[in-house]
Amino acid sequence: MAGVGETQKRPLRRPMHPSARNPFPQSRPRIAPVDREKTCPLLLRVFTKIGGHHSRENFAVRGKEPKDEVQIYTWKDATLRELTDLVKEVAPAARRRDGRLSFAFVYPDKNGRFVLREVGKTFSYGNGRRLDDALALGELGFEIGDYLDVAIL
């Protein structure tokens, strides 16, 4: 038995591995759904390109962005699947059965140079195959004023 001045020694416990604490360590915080009846939509400038993404230099000069632009009014809770379906309406190449779309945000960094950051991929036709279909713009870090660059692969 321990005396008055002695302290009891407890066995050391190792902290749990992060993956054991959270089975979904990379899950993103869900954003609150937008009431689309009461909330004004935002203008999303979407640039499409077959074969790959545009380079960031294509966005360097304001007013001289790539010509293959589609303007979409949408909300921050729009998913990549919704955007895929909208792109398919205007870009015939995106309608291919085996087509894949890669999405990237284009925005200026703190020095004013444009950054192109890939955020997700979808299949033209889901057919049970889901990549990033359910991810919403807001969950991916979209901010009003960012461009969306879509590579049709």
C-alpha positions, -999 to 999 in steps of 0.1 A, spaced: 0 0 0 12 35 -8 22 57 21 11 93 26 40 109 7 41 83 -21 21 86 -53 5 58 -70 18 50 -104 -8 45 -131 0 25 -162 7 48 -191 -20 48 -217 -11 56 -253 -34 80 -270 -56 64 -297 -44 65 -333 -63 93 -351 -80 69 -374 -93 49 -345 -110 80 -330 -126 90 -363 -134 64 -389 -138 92 -415 -107 114 -409 -110 133 -442 -147 140 -440 -155 177 -447 -179 197 -426 -214 197 -441 -227 231 -450 -262 242 -441 -286 237 -470 -296 269 -487 -333 278 -491 -332 283 -528 -366 300 -528 -354 328 -505 -317 330 -513 -304 349 -543 -281 327 -565 -245 335 -573 -230 338 -608 -205 310 -614 -182 315 -644 -174 280 -657 -146 274 -682 -145 240 -700 -117 224 -719 -114 190 -735 -84 169 -725 -72 189 -694 -75 220 -673 -66 255 -686 -33 268 -673 -34 295 -647 -18 319 -672 -50 317 -692 -67 337 -664 -38 362 -657 -53 391 -676 -88 403 -665 -111 404 -695 -90 379 -715 -102 347 -698 -106 316 -720 -135 319 -746 -152 286 -737 -172 301 -709 -206 292 -695 -222 314 -669 -244 295 -644 -265 309 -617 -264 286 -587 -259 284 -549 -230 273 -527 -248 241 -518 -248 229 -555 -231 196 -558 -206 185 -584 -233 161 -598 -256 191 -604 -228 210 -621 -219 179 -642 -254 178 -655 -254 215 -664 -221 212 -682 -234 182 -702 -262 205 -715 -237 229 -732 -207 207 -739 -213 178 -762 -180 162 -753 -191 158 -717 -220 136 -728 -198 106 -737 -207 74 -719 -172 70 -706 -166 107 -700 -151 121 -668 -151 156 -656 -124 171 -634 -133 203 -614 -109 230 -603 -113 263 -586 -94 293 -600 -88 322 -577 -61 349 -570 -36 342 -543 -25 369 -518 0 382 -544 -27 385 -571 -14 355 -592 -41 330 -601 -41 296 -585 -58 265 -600 -68 240 -574 -84 207 -583 -113 198 -561 -131 168 -575 -140 144 -603 -172 130 -616 -183 105 -643 -206 119 -670 -230 92 -662 -229 79 -627 -242 43 -633 -236 35 -597 -201 48 -599 -196 78 -576 -165 98 -571 -171 132 -557 -207 136 -569 -222 146 -535 -196 173 -527 -210 208 -526 -192 239 -537 -193 253 -501 -178 221 -487 -149 223 -511 -140 259 -501 -156 278 -529 -158 315 -524 -180 339 -544 -159 353 -572 -139 321 -578 -140 306 -613 -147 270 -620 -125 252 -645 -138 219 -659 -116 195 -677 -135 170 -699 -115 138 -699 
